Amino acid sequence: MAALVAPEAAAPQGPTEAGETTEAAELSRSLSRLLPGLEADSKLGCKAPSRARPERRPTGSPGDWWPPRPTDHFHMQSESLIGPLMQSISHQHWKVRVAVIEATGAAIQFGSGKSVDDVLPHFAQRLFDDVPQVRQAVMRVVGGWLLSLRDRYSFFHKLIPLLLSGFHDEIPEIACEASTLWEQVGLQWQTENEEDLKDKLDFASPPPAHHPSPGSRPGLGCRELVFRNLSKILPAVCHDIDDWVAGTRVKSAQLLAVLLLHAEDHVTQHLEPVLRALLRACADEEAAVVSSCTRSAELVGTFVSPEVFLKLILSTLRKSPSPSGLLVLASLIQGCPREALRPHVKVIATELAQAHICQGSENRLYGERLLQCVQAVVSAGREDCRGAGEPLLEVLVTVLALWGPTGLGDKVQETLAALAAVEGMDGSQDLFRARVSALLEWLAASHRDWAGHSVQLLQLDVVLSHSGPALGEALPQLVPILRSCLQPARDPAMRLKLFSTLTGVLLGAPETVDSQGQLHGYLDTLVQDIFVPNLQWHAGRTAAAIRTAAVSCLWALVSSGGLSDGQIQDMQETLMPQILTTLEEDSQMTRLISCRIINLFLKTSNGVIDPDKFIKIYPGRTFFPRSRVCVFDNCFCRRKNGKCSLWLLVRLVLSLNMAVVCVTSLSKERNRRNRTGTCGIAGWALRRPGSRGPPCSGQRLHPGSAGSRLTCAYEAKVGLVFISGTIKACSCFAEALKAGSVLFPDLLVKETEAVLHKHRSPTYCEQLLQHLQALPPAQ
């Protein structure tokens, strides 16, 4: 600028020129005194800047609003106006602020450019002004400087960020005007530097095929301007993206996305500071900051080779995995072209499946970001994910295990369906069927180190609950894991969780572990190595809880319908002693389930049972675990006082049903004995009172002995006590008495008639009497 004004300064001044200089100096002094007082006098403040600023020239160009060139001596006094103007730029009236901005633009345009550095911080603050006219005035003044300021090349790196910040203004008209001004600036710079850009103009390359908006790609001049000044602009943007003011962070994040869109592949040389800034910004509390940074990361993935950015981002995740790091990785993958990403899909999937990443935190946000990474790989890689399906499935299993209960389950299911689709499968069931063995081998690698809080327990639960019929093909991998983890020496909390998981699977055994009909080959292992050790009595509440869990799991196995009667009988030989001991447990639930198991064992015996084993079961243990009279009196008193729970009633009903099964067998055996005159199981139960030891072959029976009738009379009394009511348990007792009436019907009639008048509801007694009367006469 000194070169431009030197000829004028050297020329001798005439009288007219001297007068103009004096007038300019006087005007400058007057404005300098007037402008600082704008805040004190609002009326004067509305007028003074309008007098100081030049009038607009009506033209069609948004940035062409400068007046005719004032006197050449104005620049000598312009610097003295900047200070007072900057004191008034935050005036309470928006029209004053607009006037000050325009006056400042004229003062610097026709004065000295030395004051640009003093003005820019104030202009930057006006970009946050609530009044759109103020922001629009800043855009126009800055655009005019970029087009017409004599020293504009020295201030490009300072003015460009201000103009580009208007691209995301909330008012569409301001954003459109900022875009128009920027295009004019780029075209003008391109024209002024045509020689330097000759090769690029003559051999212009088409927009990249993967450009996010090829139809609206910035012009060559705009891209070159940003690229040549990017090294000076980026440090300030990356610094402001961590500012304590939320508005500054939002503007900086938006500006970064615009700069990356212009820089394209030239951002590679600035990739490391850009990624550091994105990692910090993606952890911001402001959703607008995170959204803009996600967009920036997608642009980096679009223009930068994945080999370059993966080396930086994966090394960061290995050192300190974080939700923001995963979000940046997901955005990079999302923006990367499929052809460029293809060689790196398996590397990314394998890295995500590492325990230090997929189990890096229990925070729900971490799980969301990890799931976004998998979704990005699946959507960007598509069919290329077939070679990485196993590690991706491992990550999804982990997400479902850790964060499925927090609300991510539906999203994981959608991702599983998408992964199955790109692999050419019908759904997630086919996906697990194809890889359930590999998943179990993956879990088996660390099963010796599992404890109650191990993530692998949750992962195993997910695999078992989602594999369905595929589990029938993976028994060789599953059973060794169960056998090792359910040993009595292992962690009790882990065994409880594993029993719970196994119970859920065994309840639907025909559709899960026995879908291929191969479970019978592993029954010995399940019985000998899992159930028997865990049913043994040990002191303590924890041991009791484990026995309850083991009994529940056993009941799920035998009641699932997947085992034949012969297989259940084979299990009975080994398990009956342990089940009988659980009848003495304090837990009613354990006793109830144990009775159900024994009941099932007896039903599957087809009426054939060894007498010695039968006496151990009935009646001394099963029906009355302690003294028969004491237990009867105790149950009767509890029921009379309204304290006997339904579970205890059901337990007794089931016990009586088991007795009925055996009594029916006794009746058949008695008929056979009448024909053969030999002793069998009936002889053991109905032998002469006072005889000692087991009956021998050929010993005569006494079916009408006092002992046998006393036993049946006592059982009838107990059953009749519990059929006075309307609950379901009463009906069960009544049916049990009907089934047992074949032995001594006359005795049952006598006992029933004796208590009929004592019942609150005689319905079941009357039904029982009708049933007894309909029986055929005894032979």
C-alpha positions, 0 to 999 in steps of 0.5 A: 500500500505504501507503493500505491500512495507514494506518488501522491505523497511526493506530489506538491499539494495545492490549495484545494488539496490542502483544504481537503486534508484539513477537512479530513483531519477535522472529520476524523477528530470529530468522529473520534470524539463522537463515536465513544459516546454512542452508548450514552445517547441512543438517539445520537447513536442511531444517527452518527454512524449513518453519517459516518458510513458511505451511502450504498450504491445500488448494484446487483452484486451482493458484495458491491456496495462500496461508495465512490472512492473518497479523497486520497487522503482518507487513509491517513486518518482512517486508523484513528476511527477503528478504535471508536468504532470497535467500542460501538460494535456491541451497541444495544440497537442492532441498526447501530451495530449494522452501521458500525460494521459497514462503516468499519468496512469502508474505513478499512477498504479506503484506509489502511489495512493495518487495522484488519487484525484489530477488527477481526475478533469483533467481527467474529463475535458478531457472527453469534449475533441474534439479529440476522441483519448483523450477521448478514452485514458481517458476511457482506463486509468480509466478502467485499474485503476478499474481493476488493481489499488491496492487501487481501492476499495477506489476510486470506487465511483470516478472512476465509474462515469468517465467510465460510462460517456463514455456510451454516447460518440458520437463515437460508438467505444469509447462507445462500449469500455467503455461498455466492460471495465465496464463489465470486471470491474463488472465480476472481482468485482463479482469474488472477492466478490463471498462470499458476493454475494453467495445468489444472485448468487445461487438464481439469479432473472430473469430480471423484466418483465417491464425492459426497455432492459431485453436482455442487463441488466447489470451484477450482479457485475455491478449493485452491484457496482453502488448500493453500491456506489450510495449514494456517486455518486448521490449528485455530479451528482445532483449538476453538473446537474445544472452547468452553463456549458451546456456540464457538464449538458449534461454529468451529465444528461446522467450519471444519466440515466445510474446510474438509469438503474443499480440501479433499485429498489434500487433508491427508497431510493434516490428518493427524491433528484433524483426527485428534480434534475429531476424537475430542469433539465427538465426546462433546455434550452438544449434539450439533458439535457431534453431528458436524464432527461425524460429517467431517469424519465421513469426509475424511474417510471419503478423500483419504485412503483407508490404509492411512487413517486406519493406521492412526485411528486403530492405534488410538483405540488400542491405547485407549478405547473410547466412545468418541474413538469408535464414533470416529471410526464408524464415520470414517468407515461410513464415508469410505468407498467400498472399493477402497475399503474391501482389503481392510474389512477383515482387519477392522472386524478382527480389531473390533472383536478384540476383548480390550475394544469390544469389552472396553466399557460397560457404559451404554454409549460405548455399546452404541458406538461399537454397534455403529462400527459394525453397522458401518462395516456391514453397510459399507462393505456389503458382500465383502463382509463374508470373510469377516462374518465370524469376528463381526458376529462375536462383536454383536454377541458381546453387544447383546450380552452387555447392553442388550437389556439396556435397549440395544437388543432391537438394534442388534437384531436388525444388524444381525439380519443385515449381516445375514442378508449380505452373507446370503442367509435368510435370517439370524438363525441361519447365521448362528447355525453356520457359526455356533461351533466357532462361537463356542470354541471362541468362548471355550478358549477362556472358560477355565478362567471364568468367574461369576462376573465374567463377560463370557457367561453373558456371551454364552447365554446369548449364544445358547438362547439365539442358536436354537436348533443349531445347538444340537450340532454343537454338543461336542463343543458345548458339553465340555464347557458345561462339565468344566464350569459346573464342577463343585470347585468352581465359583458358586456365582458362576455355577448358579448363572450357568445352571439358570442358562442351562435350564432355559435351554433344556426346557426346550430340548427338542428344539435346541440341544436335542434337535439332532437327537444326539443328546442321549449320547451325553446323558452320562456326562450330564448325570455323572459329571454335572448333576451328581456332584452339584446335588451332594449336600454341603453346608451353607446357603450358597450350597443350598441355592446351587442344589435348588438350581441343579434340581430345577435344571434336572427337572427341565431335562426330564420333563422336556419330552426329549428323553425316552422312558428307558433313558429316564430310568437309566438316569434314575439309577444314579440320581435317585439317592441324591434326589431323595436327600433333597426332600429334606431341604429347607426350601419348599421349591426344592422339595416340590421339584424333587417330588415332581422328579420322583413322580416322573421317575415312578411313572416311567417305571411302567409299574415295575420297581424294585421293592427295596428301592420302593420302600426307600421312597414310599411312604417313609420319605416321600410322603412324610419326610419326618414322623408321619403323625407329626407332619400330618398334625403340623400340616393340618394345623397350618391349614386350619390357621390359614398359613399352609401355602399352596406350594406345600399342598401341591407338594403333598398332592404330588407325593400322594400321586406317586403313592397312587402309582405304587399302590396301583402296582401293588394292586396288580401284584396282589392279583398276581399273588392271588393267582400264584401264591408267591411274594412280590412287591405287594408282599413287602408292603402288605406282609404280616405285622410283626414279621421281620426282614424282607419276605422270602419266596413262597411266604403267604400273604395277608391282604386283610392284615391290620397293618396294611389296612391301617396304612391305607386308612392313614393315607385316606385320612391325610387325603381327605383333609385336603379336599375341603375347598375349591383350590386346584390342589383339592381337585388333585387330592380328590383325583389321587384318592380316586386312583388309590381307591382300587385297593380298599374301597370299603375303607375309603367309603367309611373314612369319607362318610366320617368326615363329610359333614366336617368339610366346608365344601363337600363337593369333592367328597360327594364326587369321591363317594359316587366314584366308589359306588360305581366301582365293580364289586371286589372279587 
